[in-house]
Amino acid sequence: MGRVIAIVNQKGGVGKSTTAVNLAAYMALAGRKVLLVDGDPQGNATTGVGVNKRELEGCVYHVLMNERPMEAVIRATEIAGLDLAPATIDLAGAEIELVSALSREFRLKRALEPVRSVYDYILVDSPPSLGLLTLNGLAAADEALVPIQCEFYALEGLSQLMRTIEMVREHLNPDLVVGGVVLTMYDARTNLSQQVVDDVRSFFAGKVRVFETVIPRNVRLTEAPSHGKPIALYDPGCRGAEAYRELAEEVMRYEPAGARQRAAGADS
Ligand SMILES: Nc1ncnc2c1ncn2[C@@H]1O[C@H](COP(=O)(O)OP(=O)(O)OP(=O)(O)O)[C@@H](O)[C@H]1O
């Protein structure tokens, strides 16, 4: 059964899509079968793996609206073993159209059920909000992975995010765990970046895992999406690539207890 990881943070521009794309790419390059679900109407994860949004006939919007099965929108990517469930701006409509729909928070979870056994990992990118799209990701997930940008307001909003995850656990998905926090856009030249790393580690100490791997600010990571390539294909030797490869190894090595129990239950 594929381990479902929702990449969430209601703050914009913290590196959710960059993390989703590059983690998924390195997991696939390590021989795993991976599905990247673009749950953000901006479609940055879709563009980031080289899929042209204008050529798409169906996307995650149609899946959430029960118009198409997940299998019908999944596409292969340039990396063997990495598939994509794409998003276009249409997905923005789902946030509104689902408000009065039945089982509105469980649409993604249900849609993933027939394909879960095909994949080792299913990574869900989320929009910068705590609306229905993010809730669908969290309700479907075994674990949440939270990217945090090394900048001045890094800790702002984190308590609210943790409360939301707790609420999802109580009402929608009792098995959900916070798989980990990943620090992004670290700039070794500034004291501020190191200060944020220290603050975030002490904020979560003893409660939530903060991954050892810290993602550096690296211009090659910014350039890669405009070429429609994960960093592993665009510039595999750069520091950003090295960091995401290490992060993928760390995530694959570490499996939170909740996720393990749930997978075992499903297999038995
Ligand atoms: N480590 C990094 N170094 C340099 N640039 C980065 C890094 N990570 C992300 N970026 C750039 O920062 C911007 C925001 O990143 P990204 O789109 O991954 O964030 P996001 O949290 O998904 O954003 P949104 O909330 O809008 O969906 C993008 O232009 C991306 O290329």
PDBQT file of the ligand as one rigid body, heavy atoms in Angstrom, charges set to zero:
ROOT
HETATM    1  N1  LIG A 301      15.513  26.035  -2.044  1.00  0.00    +0.000 N 
HETATM    2  C1  LIG A 301      15.153  26.996  -2.908  1.00  0.00    +0.000 A 
HETATM    3  N2  LIG A 301      16.063  27.864  -3.397  1.00  0.00    +0.000 NA
HETATM    4  C2  LIG A 301      15.701  28.838  -4.259  1.00  0.00    +0.000 A 
HETATM    5  N3  LIG A 301      14.443  29.033  -4.685  1.00  0.00    +0.000 NA
HETATM    6  C3  LIG A 301      13.491  28.211  -4.225  1.00  0.00    +0.000 A 
HETATM    7  C4  LIG A 301      13.784  27.147  -3.318  1.00  0.00    +0.000 A 
HETATM    8  N4  LIG A 301      12.619  26.503  -3.042  1.00  0.00    +0.000 NA
HETATM    9  C5  LIG A 301      11.670  27.119  -3.726  1.00  0.00    +0.000 A 
HETATM   10  N5  LIG A 301      12.168  28.151  -4.447  1.00  0.00    +0.000 N 
HETATM   11  C6  LIG A 301      11.422  29.089  -5.294  1.00  0.00    +0.000 C 
HETATM   12  O1  LIG A 301      10.561  29.838  -4.442  1.00  0.00    +0.000 OA
HETATM   13  C7  LIG A 301       9.303  30.025  -5.054  1.00  0.00    +0.000 C 
HETATM   14  C8  LIG A 301       8.217  29.381  -4.175  1.00  0.00    +0.000 C 
HETATM   15  O2  LIG A 301       8.463  27.993  -4.113  1.00  0.00    +0.000 OA
HETATM   16  P1  LIG A 301       7.285  26.938  -4.244  1.00  0.00    +0.000 P 
HETATM   17  O3  LIG A 301       6.418  27.250  -5.432  1.00  0.00    +0.000 OA
HETATM   18  O4  LIG A 301       7.876  25.592  -4.161  1.00  0.00    +0.000 OA
HETATM   19  O5  LIG A 301       6.503  27.270  -2.912  1.00  0.00    +0.000 OA
HETATM   20  P2  LIG A 301       4.997  26.883  -2.516  1.00  0.00    +0.000 P 
HETATM   21  O6  LIG A 301       4.958  26.822  -1.037  1.00  0.00    +0.000 OA
HETATM   22  O7  LIG A 301       4.567  25.669  -3.263  1.00  0.00    +0.000 OA
HETATM   23  O8  LIG A 301       4.219  28.130  -3.085  1.00  0.00    +0.000 OA
HETATM   24  P3  LIG A 301       2.597  28.322  -3.087  1.00  0.00    +0.000 P 
HETATM   25  O9  LIG A 301       2.237  28.485  -1.659  1.00  0.00    +0.000 OA
HETATM   26  O10 LIG A 301       2.402  29.550  -3.889  1.00  0.00    +0.000 OA
HETATM   27  O11 LIG A 301       2.006  27.085  -3.694  1.00  0.00    +0.000 OA
HETATM   28  C9  LIG A 301       9.393  29.399  -6.430  1.00  0.00    +0.000 C 
HETATM   29  O12 LIG A 301       9.766  30.401  -7.348  1.00  0.00    +0.000 OA
HETATM   30  C10 LIG A 301      10.520  28.381  -6.291  1.00  0.00    +0.000 C 
HETATM   31  O13 LIG A 301      11.201  28.138  -7.521  1.00  0.00    +0.000 OA
ENDROOT
TORSDOF 0
